[in-house]
Every structure is written in structure tokens, then in C-alpha cells.
Amino acid sequence: MILPLSIPSPELQYLQLGPFRIYFYALCIIVGIIAAGIWTARRLGRRGGERGAVFDFLVWSLVLGILGARLYHVVTHWGDYFGPGKNPLEIFAFWNGGIAIFGALIGGAVGVLIASRITGIRFWSFADALVPGLLLAQAVGRLGNWFNHELFGGPTTLPWGLEIESTNAAFPIGLPEGTLFHPTFLYEALWNLLGIVVLLAIERKWRPRWGTFFALYLVWYGIGRVFTESLRVDPSLLFFGVRTNVLAAVLAVVAGIVLFVLRRRRHVGLENSVYLPGRRHPGDTVLVDTADANEFYHVIDRGDAHGSAADADDDDARAASQAPAGDAEPSKTH
């Protein structure tokens, strides 16, 4: 039954530009990544880090995040790729869909760790700077599920139910056409946007650092995912009757709490620098490394004027020494 405030699924899922097909799902992810990168660069710069270093983090975390997201999906949907009538090579068909955010977080974390060693920026300092941008990217990315008509929740009679066509392969068998479903994409997007407001308010008040701010993100995001994952009806691997993503969300909450306690105990002081010991902002490196005037005196620019005056004095002295004594003019007094 279609209600006045029900949410229709988009009729368009992609743009066709000649031979190229651009999916709105991909555009949502790209926009989210760009927004997160810009926001994180600004936050990192305000804390003394190099803004351009965010590009290194993005490259490594994106590549490994995509691999992790796909691997997590394949493992938790094993029957879709292996078994009678299945083609295992489909695991490489990213374009057919099938990525998991928890796998992306794990793979992305490995990428951040590698970029941390390359740039010298602390892993946890970058993680703290990333938090609001990451929530924004996840909120925007969830709109892609709306365009794809996927990952919706169970049937609902609420006014804001999501309209899903009965021809959709994910439409539950046995339900009548016109059944509305929980818009879990919207629930999670709103939860993430609310998380930005709440966590930034906490940051302004208490200045959590050393990874404790990221720990709060894990708790917030995990709580939201427990709720939305419990509503979804798409097939998923079960452990003891519980969806794997629900278990992963619970683990995220537990990991966040443990991380917060451990980081608070280990670092009780202020975080004076986002850089690892012995590393510094590239813009400060030259000034520090060349501070010894005795060692780097030769790189000091004395200017052309000094050199020209010295050359002129040498020429005058040379001319005076070569001139005959009788040619010298007597001094005049005026």
C-alpha cells in the first residue's frame, strides 16, 4: 500500500553518456570520498599536519579498503560464488555490486597504517582527524543503496516506508505488491549525520586525542549499525542465528570502548604533535635541518649588490697599483 509520505525508489540508476554508463551509486561514493578528504585535510592542517599528506592516506586506504570490502562480502556471502551452478570468477566482478562497509574499514585501516609510516603522521592522529569526514562519506554513500533499490529493511506500515518494485530480486517471496519496507539507508544516513553533530560537540568540549575520538566513532557507528542491520532482510551469513554484520557492529562497539580506555590510560597528556617521533611537517624540515649557520653558511644569499660593490673595490685597487707615481693628482682642498 502506497502511503502519502512513502519514499519512492528512484527510476534512474545510472547516466548513459555514449558508450559509458555512470551509476549513481558510484557517484555517491566518489562524492563522499572527496568530501571526507577535503574535510580531513583541513582538520589535519589545523593541528599542524601537512594537508597534502591526506592524498597518500586516501590512495592507500581506498585501494585496500575496496579489496577488504569485497573480500568481506564474498566471505559472508559464500554461497553466491561457490557451489553448484556458481561461477567463482564472479568474485572479481565488482561492477555487479557486493561490498561491505566493515571490510572497507578493516582494509582502509591497513592502508592508513602504511600511509602513516610513509608520511610520518601518527595513525591515531589521522584517525581522529578523519572521524567527521568518514561519517559524512558513509551518509552520502548510503544514498547509493537507495538508487540501487537494495539493502532495505523488513515490511513496515510506517508513513515513510520505502517503495520497492515486486520484480526486484530482493523482494521477499510471499509479500503482496505494494508492500512498504524500512528505508534502512535513510536511517543510517541520518544516524551518521547526527553523529557528526554529537561527536564534534564532544570534541569541542573535551578535546579527545590519541585515538580516543576515533574510539567514540566506533561506538557511535556500531550502535547505529546494530539497529539497521537487525532490520534488513537481504541474505547474510548467520552465526548462532545472528547476522554477521550485526555481530561485526557489536564488535565495533566493544572495540571502541576498549580502545578508548586503553588510549586514555596510555596517553594522559596533551598531543603536541600529529607526527611520529623524529618526523615533522615537510615545511619545517628545511628550516630545522639548515639551522646550523656554520654548516650551511654557503647557502645564504648575500645579494648581487654586495658582490658588485666588492668587484668595484677590487678594480679600483688594481688600477691604483698600476698607475705611475707622476700621474697621481695632488689632493685639492675646497
Buried (B, 14 or more C-beta within 10 A) or exposed (E): EEEEEBBEBEEEBBEEEEEEEEBBBBBBBBBBBBBBBEBBBBBBBEBBBBBEBBBBBBEBBBBBBBBBBBBBBBBBBEEBBEEEEEEEEEBEEEEEBBBBBBBBBBBBBBBBBBBBEEBBBBBBBBBBBBBBBBBBBBBBBBBBBBBBBBBBBBBBEEEBBBBBEEEEEBBBEEBEEEBBBBBBBBBBBBBBBBBBEEBBEBBEEEEBBBBBBBBBBBBBBBBBBBBBBBBBBBEBEEEEEEBBBBBBBBEBBEBBBEBBEBBBEEBEEEBEBBBBEEBBBEEEEEEEEEEEEEEEEEEEEEEEEEEEEEEEEEEEEEEEEEEEEEEEEEEEEE
